[in-house]
């Protein structure tokens, strides 16, 4: 199932993680993403194209670009998700453009610079070895200051730019931005394909067909995921009851809330 990651879609999102054998189904988010392979070969699909990303190579993923990662034995990767605010010159230069391919190579000196700033060690082998005595499959990168983050991102983006070829965004990309923006702003309300069509100024049939083609899921499934994740956040951060979380996040009944919450998040609202 395709899914959206709201936590990677905040206007000022930034996070960086090391992964061992990363495994994510088809998903998308508003933040840009750079996935660097430090060890092994990582299988991925991005923008409908299949990649086998080798050590020293990386993928650049645009906002809302559909992508997935397949389990790849022994692969160690470094993933950085960031909003356009962290690389404003790059983002503004390529507004309404999409790169023809995601894959690029990172020179050793550039990779050494980036890894040394995040981990204090410039060699990919040294950073990958952090998993040698670690059972977890994901490790958070240490926090670094904002200027250093931007320096690292621009160093990586400069390497991507060397061979990147851009094309104008397709109409369905524009629809994606508008549809996601509408859901993000209105998921707590009683919305549907009909209200989306009305808001965007298209016919119901056109929006219904385009949404299904672009996302591969029903409109209600996307809205319910937003609601379930919002409810989980309310219960975790504000310690509200399940009933209050359900009502505040847009669910109309506790029964549907319990069912949808468990089906999407794999647990009941009470954590069982």
C-alpha positions in Angstrom: 0.0 0.0 0.0 1.2 3.5 -0.8 1.5 5.7 2.3 2.3 9.3 3.1 4.8 10.3 5.9 3.4 13.4 7.5 6.4 13.5 9.9 8.6 14.1 6.8 6.3 16.7 5.4 6.6 19.5 8.0 7.5 22.9 6.5 10.8 22.8 8.3 11.5 19.1 8.4 15.1 17.9 8.9 16.2 14.4 10.0 19.1 12.1 9.3 19.3 8.4 10.1 21.6 5.5 9.4 19.8 2.3 8.3 20.8 -1.3 8.1 18.9 -3.1 5.3 16.3 -0.3 5.0 12.9 -1.6 4.1 10.1 0.8 3.2 7.1 0.2 0.9 6.0 2.8 -1.6 5.7 6.2 0.2 6.0 9.9 -0.3 6.6 13.1 1.7 6.9 16.8 1.2 10.6 16.9 2.2 13.4 16.2 -0.2 15.5 13.1 0.5 19.1 12.0 -0.2 19.9 8.4 0.4 23.6 7.5 0.4 24.8 4.0 0.3 27.8 3.5 2.7 28.1 -0.3 2.3 26.7 -2.9 -0.1 24.1 -2.4 -2.7 20.6 -0.9 -2.0 17.6 -1.8 -4.2 15.2 1.1 -4.7 12.3 2.3 -6.9 12.0 6.1 -7.4 9.7 7.9 -9.9 8.8 4.5 -11.5 12.4 3.6 -12.2 14.3 0.7 -10.5 17.8 1.3 -9.1 20.6 -0.7 -7.6 22.5 1.9 -5.7 26.1 0.9 -5.0 28.6 2.0 -2.3 29.5 5.7 -2.9 26.3 6.4 -4.9 23.1 8.1 -3.8 19.6 8.9 -4.8 18.1 12.4 -4.7 14.3 12.4 -4.3 12.0 15.4 -5.0 9.1 16.4 -2.8 6.2 14.0 -3.1 8.2 11.6 -5.3 6.9 8.1 -4.9 9.7 5.8 -3.8 10.4 2.5 -2.0 13.3 0.6 -0.6 13.7 -3.2 -0.8 15.5 -5.2 1.9 19.1 -5.6 0.6 21.4 -8.0 2.5 24.2 -6.2 4.2 23.4 -2.7 2.9 24.1 0.3 5.2 22.6 3.6 4.1 22.5 7.2 5.3 19.2 9.0 4.7 18.7 12.7 5.0 15.2 14.3 4.7 15.0 18.1 4.5 12.6 20.8 3.5 13.4 23.3 0.8 14.1 25.9 3.5 17.5 24.2 4.1 18.6 24.6 0.5 16.6 27.7 -0.7 18.8 28.5 -3.7 18.6 25.0 -5.0 14.8 24.7 -4.4 14.0 28.1 -6.0 16.2 27.3 -9.0 14.3 24.1 -9.8 10.7 25.1 -8.8 8.3 23.3 -11.2 11.1 21.1 -12.5 11.8 17.4 -11.9 15.2 15.6 -12.5 15.1 12.9 -15.2 16.8 10.4 -12.9 17.6 10.2 -9.2 20.9 8.4 -9.2 24.3 10.2 -8.7 27.8 9.5 -7.6 29.4 11.2 -4.6 33.2 11.8 -4.8 35.2 10.3 -1.9 36.3 13.8 -0.7 32.7 15.1 -0.6 31.4 12.0 1.2 34.3 12.2 3.7 33.4 15.9 4.4 29.7 15.1 5.0 30.3 12.1 7.2 32.9 13.8 9.3 30.5 16.7 10.0 27.7 14.3 11.1 29.6 11.5 12.7 33.1 12.8 13.4 34.6 10.1 11.1 35.0 10.6 7.4 35.3 7.1 6.2 32.1 5.2 5.1 33.5 2.0 6.5 34.0 3.5 9.9 30.4 4.9 10.0 28.9 1.7 8.7 30.7 -0.2 11.5 28.5 1.6 14.1 26.1 -1.3 13.4 28.7 -3.9 14.4 27.5 -4.2 17.9 24.0 -2.8 17.5 20.8 -4.8 17.2 18.6 -1.9 16.0 18.1 -1.3 12.3 18.1 2.5 12.5 20.4 4.9 14.3 19.8 8.7 14.6 22.7 10.8 13.3 24.1 13.2 16.0 22.6 16.7 15.9 24.7 19.4 14.3 24.2 23.1 13.8 22.1 24.5 11.1 24.9 26.2 9.1 26.8 22.9 9.0 23.7 21.0 7.9 23.3 23.5 5.0 27.0 23.2 4.1 26.6 19.4 3.9 23.4 19.5 1.9 24.8 22.0 -0.7 27.9 19.8 -1.0 25.8 16.9 -1.9 23.4 18.8 -4.1 26.3 20.3 -6.0 27.4 16.8 -6.9 23.9 15.9 -8.0 23.7 19.1 -10.2 26.8 18.2 -12.2 25.0 15.7 -14.4 21.3 16.3 -13.6 18.9 16.9 -16.4 15.6 18.5 -15.5 12.2 18.4 -17.2 9.1 20.5 -16.5 6.8 19.0 -13.9 3.9 17.1 -15.3 0.3 18.1 -14.6 -0.2 15.2 -12.3 2.6 16.5 -10.1 0.8 19.8 -9.8 -2.3 17.9 -8.9 -0.3 15.9 -6.3 0.8 19.1 -4.6 -2.7 20.6 -4.5 -4.4 17.4 -3.3 -1.9 16.8 -0.5 -2.0 20.4 0.5 -5.8 20.2 0.7 -5.8 17.0 2.8 -3.1 18.3 5.1 -5.2 21.5 5.8 -8.6 19.8 6.0 -8.3 16.2 7.1 -10.0 17.0 10.5 -13.1 18.1 8.6 -15.7 16.1 6.7 -13.9 15.9 3.3 -14.3 13.7 0.3 -13.4 13.4 -3.4 -16.3 15.8 -4.1 -15.0 18.5 -1.7 -11.5 18.1 -3.2 -12.9 18.5 -6.7 -14.8 21.5 -5.7 -11.8 23.1 -4.0 -9.5 22.5 -7.1 -12.1 23.4 -9.6 -12.3 20.1 -11.4 -15.1 17.6 -12.1 -15.6 14.8 -9.7 -14.9 12.1 -12.3 -11.6 13.8 -13.3 -10.3 14.1 -9.8 -11.4 10.5 -8.9 -9.5 9.1 -11.9 -6.4 11.2 -11.4 -6.2 10.6 -7.7 -6.4 6.8 -8.1 -3.8 6.9 -10.9 -1.4 9.1 -9.0 -1.6 7.6 -5.5 -2.9 4.0 -6.1 -5.2 4.3 -3.1 -8.6 5.6 -2.3 -9.0 9.2 -1.1 -10.5 8.1 2.1 -7.5 5.8 2.8 -5.1 8.8 2.6 -7.4 10.9 4.8 -7.7 8.2 7.4 -3.9 7.8 7.6 -3.6 11.5 8.4 -6.3 11.2 11.0 -4.8 8.1 12.6 -1.3 9.6 12.8 -2.7 12.8 14.2 -4.6 10.9 16.9 -1.5 8.9 17.8 0.4 12.2 18.2 -2.3 13.7 20.4 -2.3 10.7 22.7 1.4 10.6 22.9 2.2 14.3 23.3 -0.9 15.7 25.0 -2.0 12.5 26.8 -5.6 12.9 25.8 -8.0 10.0 25.8 -8.6 7.9 22.8 -12.1 9.4 22.4 -10.9 13.0 22.5 -8.1 12.1 20.1 -10.5 10.5 17.7 -12.9 13.5 17.7 -10.1 16.1 17.3 -8.5 14.2 14.5 -11.6 14.0 12.4 -13.1 10.5 13.1 -16.9 10.4 13.4 -17.2 7.3 15.6 -15.1 5.5 18.1 -15.8 2.1 16.4 -14.4 3.3 13.0 -11.5 5.0 14.8 -10.5 1.8 16.6 -10.7 -0.3 13.5 -8.8 2.2 11.2 -6.2 3.0 13.8 -5.3 -0.7 14.3 -5.3 -1.5 10.6 -3.0 1.4 9.7 -0.7 1.6 12.7 -0.7 -2.0 13.8 -1.9 -1.5 17.3 -5.0 -0.4 19.2 -5.2 3.2 20.5 -4.5 1.9 24.0 -1.3 0.3 22.8 -2.3 -3.4 22.9 
